[in-house]
């Protein structure tokens, strides 16, 4: 049994992953901010955390941590000319600085872990270059750089990888999939002709943090229905 911390475990991908890991007898410590969550599993507990706070407290964690997954994010798709510099900073604080604060706080515990790993999230838009994606791509591009730098710095003790999804059916992306027309258009954009699911992402993360992926680090994994590499 391993100990895992999931930041943002009350909805979407984080919630699916938390429930999936708890069912396989791992001990999961999930955090929530706006969306409260309850669990019927004794292997999963939820703890309030706002990563935007100046000081984030993690007293609820054990001395040994085998994996940390950072899920908070935002999807703000607007014309570059309409985005204020402060908007970029808000995204950066949530998606980059929040991850940095969490990683730094958890490093001593991760160094005590078995096959310890960190998993972060980017977006397929960083590689592709898509219109109206400057705000999300700026912070997620920083996450990709952070992933590779940390993977090098903490090898071989801690593995660090990053998931770069395309459009996935989560509450965060609800405005992009809230009509049948949008759902069809989103599916048709992908070579595999569907949008992603939380299960697609949770299954990949479960593999990445396991012993089966013990020779994988510093990778940006595009779980995107073939969008980043295929033209059909």
C-alpha positions in Angstrom: 0.0 0.0 0.0 1.3 3.4 -1.0 0.6 6.9 0.3 -0.6 9.4 -2.3 -1.5 13.1 -2.1 -3.9 14.5 -4.7 -4.3 18.2 -4.9 -7.7 19.0 -6.2 -9.4 15.6 -5.5 -13.0 16.7 -5.1 -14.0 16.8 -8.8 -13.0 15.9 -12.3 -9.8 14.0 -12.9 -8.6 14.3 -9.3 -11.7 12.8 -7.9 -11.8 9.9 -10.3 -8.1 9.2 -9.5 -8.7 9.4 -5.8 -11.5 6.9 -5.9 -9.6 4.6 -8.2 -6.5 4.5 -6.0 -8.6 4.1 -2.8 -10.3 1.0 -4.3 -6.9 -0.6 -4.8 -6.1 -0.3 -1.1 -3.7 2.7 -1.4 -4.0 5.5 1.2 -5.1 8.7 -0.5 -5.0 12.2 1.0 -7.2 14.4 -1.2 -7.6 18.2 -1.0 -10.5 20.4 -1.9 -11.1 24.1 -2.0 -14.5 25.2 -3.3 -16.1 21.8 -3.7 -16.5 19.8 -0.6 -16.3 16.0 -0.9 -17.1 13.0 1.1 -15.7 9.5 0.8 -17.2 6.1 1.8 -13.7 4.6 1.7 -11.6 4.5 4.8 -8.6 4.7 2.5 -9.5 8.2 1.2 -9.7 11.4 3.4 -10.3 14.9 2.3 -8.6 18.0 3.6 -9.3 21.7 2.9 -6.5 23.5 1.1 -6.3 26.7 -0.9 -3.1 26.7 -2.9 -3.3 30.4 -3.4 -2.7 31.0 0.4 0.7 32.3 1.2 1.4 29.4 3.5 -0.1 26.0 2.8 -0.2 23.5 5.6 0.2 19.8 5.2 0.2 18.5 8.7 -2.4 15.9 7.7 0.2 14.0 5.7 2.3 11.0 6.9 6.0 11.1 7.1 6.3 9.0 3.9 4.7 10.0 0.6 5.0 7.8 -2.4 3.3 10.2 -4.9 1.9 13.7 -5.4 -0.5 14.6 -8.2 -1.3 18.3 -8.7 -4.6 18.8 -10.5 -5.8 22.4 -10.1 -6.2 24.3 -13.3 -8.2 26.8 -15.3 -9.4 27.0 -18.9 -9.8 30.7 -20.0 -10.1 30.9 -23.7 -10.1 34.5 -24.9 -8.6 36.8 -27.5 -5.1 37.8 -26.4 -6.0 41.5 -26.7 -8.7 41.1 -24.1 -6.5 39.5 -21.5 -5.0 41.7 -18.8 -1.5 40.9 -17.4 -3.2 40.3 -14.0 -5.2 37.5 -15.6 -2.0 35.7 -16.7 -0.6 36.2 -13.2 -3.7 34.6 -11.6 -3.4 31.5 -13.8 0.4 31.4 -13.0 -0.3 31.6 -9.3 -2.8 28.7 -9.4 -1.1 26.4 -11.9 2.6 27.0 -11.4 3.3 28.7 -8.0 0.7 26.5 -6.3 2.4 23.4 -7.7 5.8 24.7 -6.6 4.6 25.4 -3.0 3.1 22.0 -2.8 6.2 20.2 -4.2 8.6 22.1 -1.9 6.4 21.3 1.2 6.2 17.6 0.3 9.8 17.0 -0.8 11.0 15.6 2.6 8.1 13.2 2.6 8.6 12.2 -1.0 12.3 11.5 -0.4 11.2 8.9 2.1 8.8 7.2 -0.4 9.1 4.1 -2.4 9.3 4.7 -6.2 8.3 8.3 -5.4 6.8 10.4 -8.1 5.3 13.8 -8.9 2.6 14.2 -11.7 1.7 17.5 -13.1 -0.8 18.7 -15.8 -0.2 20.6 -19.0 -2.3 20.9 -22.1 -2.0 19.8 -25.7 -2.3 23.5 -26.6 1.3 24.1 -25.5 2.7 21.9 -28.3 0.1 22.7 -31.0 -0.3 26.5 -30.7 -4.0 27.2 -30.8 -5.8 30.5 -31.1 -7.4 32.0 -27.9 -5.2 29.7 -25.8 -2.4 32.2 -24.8 -3.5 32.4 -21.2 -3.6 28.7 -20.5 -0.6 27.9 -22.7 1.6 30.4 -20.9 1.3 28.8 -17.5 1.2 25.3 -18.7 4.3 25.9 -20.8 6.0 26.8 -17.5 4.7 23.5 -16.0 6.4 21.5 -18.8 9.7 23.3 -18.2 9.3 22.7 -14.5 8.6 19.0 -15.0 11.9 18.4 -16.9 14.0 20.5 -14.6 12.7 18.7 -11.5 13.0 15.3 -13.1 16.7 16.0 -13.7 17.3 17.5 -10.3 15.7 14.8 -8.3 16.7 11.7 -10.3 16.9 8.9 -9.4 15.1 9.4 -6.1 11.9 11.1 -7.4 10.3 10.7 -10.8 8.5 13.7 -12.3 6.1 13.5 -15.3 3.4 15.6 -16.9 0.1 14.8 -18.5 -0.9 17.0 -21.5 -4.5 16.3 -22.3 -6.7 17.5 -25.0 -10.4 18.4 -24.4 -11.6 16.2 -21.5 -15.2 15.9 -20.2 -14.8 17.5 -16.7 -16.6 20.2 -14.8 -13.7 22.5 -15.7 -14.5 22.1 -19.4 -18.3 22.1 -19.1 -18.8 25.3 -21.0 -17.0 23.7 -24.0 -19.2 20.6 -24.0 -22.6 21.9 -22.8 -24.5 21.3 -26.0 -24.8 18.3 -28.4 -23.3 20.5 -31.1 -20.3 21.3 -29.0 -19.8 17.7 -28.0 -19.9 16.6 -31.7 -17.5 19.3 -32.8 -15.1 18.4 -30.0 -15.2 14.8 -30.9 -14.6 15.3 -34.6 -11.5 17.4 -33.9 -9.7 14.4 -32.7 -8.4 11.5 -34.8 -10.0 9.0 -32.4 -13.3 10.8 -32.8 -14.2 11.4 -29.2 -13.2 13.7 -26.3 -11.3 12.5 -23.3 -12.8 11.1 -20.2 -11.7 11.3 -16.6 -11.0 7.6 -16.7 -8.6 8.1 -19.6 -6.5 10.4 -17.4 -6.9 8.5 -14.2 -5.8 5.3 -15.8 -2.6 6.9 -17.2 -1.7 8.5 -13.9 -2.3 5.3 -12.0 0.2 3.6 -14.3 2.7 6.5 -14.1 2.8 6.4 -10.3 3.2 2.7 -10.1 6.2 0.4 -10.2 5.3 -0.5 -13.8 6.5 3.0 -14.8 9.6 3.0 -12.7 11.8 3.8 -15.7 9.8 6.8 -16.9 10.7 10.3 -15.8 10.9 13.8 -17.3 8.2 13.0 -19.9 5.3 15.1 -21.3 2.7 12.5 -22.1 0.1 13.6 -24.6 -3.2 11.9 -23.8 -5.1 13.6 -26.5 -6.9 11.3 -28.8 -4.1 11.6 -31.3 -4.6 15.4 -31.8 -1.0 16.4 -31.2 0.6 14.0 -33.7 -1.9 12.6 -36.2 -3.6 14.2 -39.3 -6.5 12.1 -40.6 
